[in-house]
Amino acid sequence: MDQDQKLSILADAAKYDASCASSGAKRRDSRSGAGVGSAGGAGICHSYTPDGRCVSLLKVLLTNVCLYDCHYCINRRSSEVQRARFTPEEVVDLTLSFYKRNYIEGLFLSSGIVRSADYTMEMVIEVARQLRDVHDFRGYIHLKTIPEASQELIELAGKYADRISINIELPSQEGLDRFAPEKNLERTQDAMGGIRQRIVEGRSERKAGRAASTRTARGRQAPAVYANGQSTQMIVGADRSDDAAILQRADHLYRGYELRRVYYSAFSPIPSSSTILPSKAPPLVREHRLYQADWLLRFYGFDVGELTAADSLDGGHLDLDIDPKLAWALRHRQLFPIDLNRADRESLLRVPGLGVRSVQRILQLRRWQAVRYEDLRKLRVSLEKVLPFVIVADHHPARQGLDDENLRARFAPPPEQLEFDFGRHNAAAGAALHHAPQATELKQARVSAHSGEL
Amino acid sequence: MERAVGNSDFRIHDFATWRTRARFLLHTGVAPAEAIWEDSESSEQDLFANLAVTQTEQPDAAADTQQWLISAEFLRLAETVSCHRDPMRWSLLYRVLWRLTRGGEKHLLKLSTDNDIRRLQGMAKQISRDLHKMHAFVRFQKTGDCAETGREQFVAWFEPDHFIVRFAAPFFRKRFTSMDWSILTPDECMHWRGSKLSFTDGVPREQAPSGGELDDLWRTYYRSIFNPSRLKLQAMQSEMPKKYWKNLPEAELIEELTAEANNRRDAMITRQAVEPKPRPKNAYLESLGEGAGAGVEDERSL
């Protein structure tokens, strides 16, 4: 089998992993003339495929042969896909060739489980070792880790990789028993705990190293001690877990294991699907709403309990028609309107349609002048969403606005016109929270009509 | 000093010349409405323009000796915006500089809804996006190995929206230090040969090589990493607008991948699902415990 065929099979096998981040690595480069590449700072998306996803890393499996039988996975042992296997040298060669042409930021390597967890882990690590030790590669490496592998191997993986990840797959053991029978929630969380501990240790070693090196050799970078982040992925819609269960698990992982990111992946039709799997894929917008809720947890000061309380959800699920912040606000109208000229940052972040950046700008602005309707317009926030919930110098939400029983209907689009913008899973996804990019002429007309009556 | 005004070239071509001139005008008290700024790129220059300038920009007899403190924040913003292609940027920058200093609006940069600031911030954002896209979408092609040094040699073609070539240089220099490379653009070209960056005039597209030897393999990757079940063209285009497509080898696949996506997805859905295979004999799988994999048959009835 030639290189092209292998690449085709093993990239196809890797595409269901949503993670694509290439940011947050320790800053380094090859300015001195030694080594290949650089990393650190914001990630770069070198291309985009027609599914709207970014191409940042060479994302491949070392092999798609697998002992496990996870029913949502294209590579499970029962699947009838064609199998292939790269040698470590082949992956190294591809990574370097693509990297030197500026196609990619680095490598994302995962693998089917062959023979045993340790044997597989050793092969994956060998690729990273060659890249780092033989070729002095300084680009980004993300290694997928198997929780059942020995602690020593997981540590070694972290020594070479900028990011390591273990996929939690489903939020409950019940779900795993049915859909990923070889996987175990407790073992996965134990491994995450081990990784977290090493990351924390590495961070303080780096700090100590930096302090020492500034005293001695100026400009010398302390050697990478350990990966500085871990992430995970949850499959959405395969088992019966509701959004509350998914968000509670995510929150648990963020708090308990310091995960950088939890990725949500609505399972989509795969070739050679399993009879165990539900025949109907979940709507992709569900995944989008989970990402938005995830952002509320991490950047907007929402507590998971607020988002998942029974009175915030419909039968445990997020509202698919409107974003979760708006949905939360509509159900907690007694907390509004909020005076943009007086309220604290925490309260401003609760206003539908105001993103972190807009809040920052409003806080700056109001130190010097009263915030007015015209300012909101110039800040390009979604007036339709914001106005019913706020007071500014020359605007008070009309009674029929905030108290209107039909307020929700103004935001929920008629079903046949749904056009979702979801699945932005990179750093920019935050913007999705307060986006109303498809604000059509019609919508804008409605906005001005609305503001005119105030 | 008067002679300096009368004889100087008013065409501004970079941040340094703008800064020198802006400093002079500010100190001599020439108000923004009186100052004339001409971009070196704009061709509408005539002799009378210069004449007019010398008359309106006579320095105030009581040339002021006050030192104006300019924040690093404004200088950074001004340097960024100086890369913009809009010929009005020089006068806009001067007006904001004036308002920050003589105008007494020290906090002006904090007012995101001020029209001048909005414009400046908008321009800065366009520059930063252009820069980011250049870092992302430059595609090197290997042209050979240097006979003397043995270093690999690469060339790329890129068409930035703004004058950002020098701004983009540090990224490429730090990342691809061990290769020789040239990035060619219509405005300006830059070259790295291992120790020093050099710049030459812009060139037309034809002077750049087309068709890299690894393009096919890259297209294979692009084709395979795409998931036809999740077609979302609009999201792709907002991040990778069509104007970039002609210089991206993978972009020629977009039409075809899009056209066949729904059929591929439907074929996956209608295809007969596969029954689970029994667990193979494997010591490792057995070590995972009795429970693992045992429950499947029982739960089928759920």
HADDOCK unambig.tbl for C-alpha pairs under 7 A between the chains (distance, minus, plus):
assign (segid A and resid 4 and name CA) (segid B and resid 217 and name CA) 6.17 0.50 0.50
assign (segid A and resid 4 and name CA) (segid B and resid 220 and name CA) 6.83 0.50 0.50
assign (segid A and resid 7 and name CA) (segid B and resid 221 and name CA) 6.50 0.50 0.50
assign (segid A and resid 8 and name CA) (segid B and resid 220 and name CA) 6.02 0.50 0.50
assign (segid A and resid 8 and name CA) (segid B and resid 221 and name CA) 6.20 0.50 0.50
assign (segid A and resid 8 and name CA) (segid B and resid 224 and name CA) 5.47 0.50 0.50
assign (segid A and resid 11 and name CA) (segid B and resid 221 and name CA) 6.45 0.50 0.50
assign (segid A and resid 11 and name CA) (segid B and resid 224 and name CA) 5.66 0.50 0.50
assign (segid A and resid 11 and name CA) (segid B and resid 225 and name CA) 5.56 0.50 0.50
assign (segid A and resid 12 and name CA) (segid B and resid 224 and name CA) 4.76 0.50 0.50
assign (segid A and resid 12 and name CA) (segid B and resid 225 and name CA) 5.41 0.50 0.50
assign (segid A and resid 15 and name CA) (segid B and resid 225 and name CA) 5.25 0.50 0.50
assign (segid A and resid 29 and name CA) (segid B and resid 174 and name CA) 5.61 0.50 0.50
assign (segid A and resid 29 and name CA) (segid B and resid 175 and name CA) 5.84 0.50 0.50
assign (segid A and resid 30 and name CA) (segid B and resid 174 and name CA) 5.64 0.50 0.50
assign (segid A and resid 30 and name CA) (segid B and resid 175 and name CA) 5.93 0.50 0.50
assign (segid A and resid 30 and name CA) (segid B and resid 177 and name CA) 5.97 0.50 0.50
assign (segid A and resid 31 and name CA) (segid B and resid 174 and name CA) 4.69 0.50 0.50
assign (segid A and resid 31 and name CA) (segid B and resid 177 and name CA) 5.77 0.50 0.50
assign (segid A and resid 33 and name CA) (segid B and resid 177 and name CA) 5.62 0.50 0.50
assign (segid A and resid 33 and name CA) (segid B and resid 178 and name CA) 5.51 0.50 0.50
assign (segid A and resid 34 and name CA) (segid B and resid 178 and name CA) 6.83 0.50 0.50
assign (segid A and resid 36 and name CA) (segid B and resid 175 and name CA) 6.97 0.50 0.50
assign (segid A and resid 36 and name CA) (segid B and resid 176 and name CA) 6.71 0.50 0.50
assign (segid A and resid 36 and name CA) (segid B and resid 178 and name CA) 6.71 0.50 0.50
assign (segid A and resid 37 and name CA) (segid B and resid 175 and name CA) 4.33 0.50 0.50
assign (segid A and resid 37 and name CA) (segid B and resid 176 and name CA) 5.91 0.50 0.50
assign (segid A and resid 38 and name CA) (segid B and resid 174 and name CA) 6.83 0.50 0.50
assign (segid A and resid 38 and name CA) (segid B and resid 175 and name CA) 4.85 0.50 0.50
assign (segid A and resid 44 and name CA) (segid B and resid 136 and name CA) 6.07 0.50 0.50
assign (segid A and resid 45 and name CA) (segid B and resid 136 and name CA) 6.16 0.50 0.50
assign (segid A and resid 46 and name CA) (segid B and resid 136 and name CA) 4.54 0.50 0.50
assign (segid A and resid 46 and name CA) (segid B and resid 137 and name CA) 5.87 0.50 0.50
assign (segid A and resid 48 and name CA) (segid B and resid 236 and name CA) 5.65 0.50 0.50
assign (segid A and resid 48 and name CA) (segid B and resid 240 and name CA) 6.52 0.50 0.50
assign (segid A and resid 49 and name CA) (segid B and resid 226 and name CA) 5.72 0.50 0.50
assign (segid A and resid 49 and name CA) (segid B and resid 236 and name CA) 6.45 0.50 0.50
assign (segid A and resid 50 and name CA) (segid B and resid 226 and name CA) 6.94 0.50 0.50
assign (segid A and resid 50 and name CA) (segid B and resid 231 and name CA) 5.89 0.50 0.50
assign (segid A and resid 50 and name CA) (segid B and resid 232 and name CA) 5.85 0.50 0.50
assign (segid A and resid 50 and name CA) (segid B and resid 233 and name CA) 5.09 0.50 0.50
assign (segid A and resid 50 and name CA) (segid B and resid 236 and name CA) 5.73 0.50 0.50
assign (segid A and resid 50 and name CA) (segid B and resid 254 and name CA) 6.51 0.50 0.50
assign (segid A and resid 50 and name CA) (segid B and resid 258 and name CA) 6.54 0.50 0.50
assign (segid A and resid 51 and name CA) (segid B and resid 226 and name CA) 6.46 0.50 0.50
assign (segid A and resid 51 and name CA) (segid B and resid 227 and name CA) 6.25 0.50 0.50
assign (segid A and resid 51 and name CA) (segid B and resid 228 and name CA) 6.96 0.50 0.50
assign (segid A and resid 51 and name CA) (segid B and resid 230 and name CA) 5.23 0.50 0.50
assign (segid A and resid 51 and name CA) (segid B and resid 231 and name CA) 4.29 0.50 0.50
assign (segid A and resid 51 and name CA) (segid B and resid 232 and name CA) 4.53 0.50 0.50
assign (segid A and resid 51 and name CA) (segid B and resid 233 and name CA) 6.32 0.50 0.50
assign (segid A and resid 51 and name CA) (segid B and resid 236 and name CA) 6.84 0.50 0.50
assign (segid A and resid 52 and name CA) (segid B and resid 232 and name CA) 5.19 0.50 0.50
assign (segid A and resid 52 and name CA) (segid B and resid 233 and name CA) 6.18 0.50 0.50
assign (segid A and resid 52 and name CA) (segid B and resid 235 and name CA) 4.76 0.50 0.50
assign (segid A and resid 52 and name CA) (segid B and resid 236 and name CA) 4.12 0.50 0.50
assign (segid A and resid 53 and name CA) (segid B and resid 236 and name CA) 6.96 0.50 0.50
assign (segid A and resid 78 and name CA) (segid B and resid 276 and name CA) 5.26 0.50 0.50
assign (segid A and resid 78 and name CA) (segid B and resid 277 and name CA) 4.99 0.50 0.50
assign (segid A and resid 79 and name CA) (segid B and resid 274 and name CA) 6.95 0.50 0.50
assign (segid A and resid 101 and name CA) (segid B and resid 139 and name CA) 5.65 0.50 0.50
assign (segid A and resid 101 and name CA) (segid B and resid 140 and name CA) 4.40 0.50 0.50
assign (segid A and resid 101 and name CA) (segid B and resid 141 and name CA) 6.26 0.50 0.50
assign (segid A and resid 102 and name CA) (segid B and resid 138 and name CA) 6.69 0.50 0.50
assign (segid A and resid 102 and name CA) (segid B and resid 139 and name CA) 5.66 0.50 0.50
assign (segid A and resid 102 and name CA) (segid B and resid 140 and name CA) 6.34 0.50 0.50
assign (segid A and resid 103 and name CA) (segid B and resid 139 and name CA) 6.64 0.50 0.50
assign (segid A and resid 116 and name CA) (segid B and resid 284 and name CA) 5.41 0.50 0.50
assign (segid A and resid 177 and name CA) (segid B and resid 295 and name CA) 6.67 0.50 0.50
assign (segid A and resid 178 and name CA) (segid B and resid 295 and name CA) 6.76 0.50 0.50
assign (segid A and resid 178 and name CA) (segid B and resid 296 and name CA) 5.85 0.50 0.50
assign (segid A and resid 181 and name CA) (segid B and resid 292 and name CA) 5.05 0.50 0.50
assign (segid A and resid 181 and name CA) (segid B and resid 293 and name CA) 4.28 0.50 0.50
assign (segid A and resid 182 and name CA) (segid B and resid 292 and name CA) 4.89 0.50 0.50
assign (segid A and resid 182 and name CA) (segid B and resid 293 and name CA) 5.74 0.50 0.50
assign (segid A and resid 268 and name CA) (segid B and resid 229 and name CA) 6.32 0.50 0.50
assign (segid A and resid 269 and name CA) (segid B and resid 229 and name CA) 6.53 0.50 0.50
assign (segid A and resid 269 and name CA) (segid B and resid 265 and name CA) 6.86 0.50 0.50
assign (segid A and resid 269 and name CA) (segid B and resid 268 and name CA) 6.16 0.50 0.50
assign (segid A and resid 269 and name CA) (segid B and resid 269 and name CA) 6.09 0.50 0.50
assign (segid A and resid 270 and name CA) (segid B and resid 268 and name CA) 5.95 0.50 0.50
assign (segid A and resid 271 and name CA) (segid B and resid 268 and name CA) 4.97 0.50 0.50
assign (segid A and resid 272 and name CA) (segid B and resid 273 and name CA) 6.00 0.50 0.50
assign (segid A and resid 272 and name CA) (segid B and resid 274 and name CA) 6.09 0.50 0.50
assign (segid A and resid 273 and name CA) (segid B and resid 273 and name CA) 5.00 0.50 0.50
assign (segid A and resid 273 and name CA) (segid B and resid 274 and name CA) 6.01 0.50 0.50
assign (segid A and resid 274 and name CA) (segid B and resid 273 and name CA) 5.15 0.50 0.50
assign (segid A and resid 274 and name CA) (segid B and resid 274 and name CA) 4.94 0.50 0.50
assign (segid A and resid 274 and name CA) (segid B and resid 275 and name CA) 6.17 0.50 0.50
assign (segid A and resid 274 and name CA) (segid B and resid 276 and name CA) 6.85 0.50 0.50
assign (segid A and resid 275 and name CA) (segid B and resid 273 and name CA) 5.19 0.50 0.50
assign (segid A and resid 275 and name CA) (segid B and resid 274 and name CA) 5.76 0.50 0.50
assign (segid A and resid 275 and name CA) (segid B and resid 275 and name CA) 5.66 0.50 0.50
assign (segid A and resid 276 and name CA) (segid B and resid 300 and name CA) 6.96 0.50 0.50
assign (segid A and resid 361 and name CA) (segid B and resid 112 and name CA) 6.60 0.50 0.50
assign (segid A and resid 364 and name CA) (segid B and resid 110 and name CA) 5.97 0.50 0.50
assign (segid A and resid 365 and name CA) (segid B and resid 110 and name CA) 6.27 0.50 0.50
assign (segid A and resid 365 and name CA) (segid B and resid 111 and name CA) 5.32 0.50 0.50
assign (segid A and resid 365 and name CA) (segid B and resid 112 and name CA) 6.98 0.50 0.50
assign (segid A and resid 375 and name CA) (segid B and resid 113 and name CA) 5.72 0.50 0.50
assign (segid A and resid 378 and name CA) (segid B and resid 113 and name CA) 5.72 0.50 0.50
assign (segid A and resid 379 and name CA) (segid B and resid 113 and name CA) 6.50 0.50 0.50
assign (segid A and resid 421 and name CA) (segid B and resid 235 and name CA) 6.87 0.50 0.50
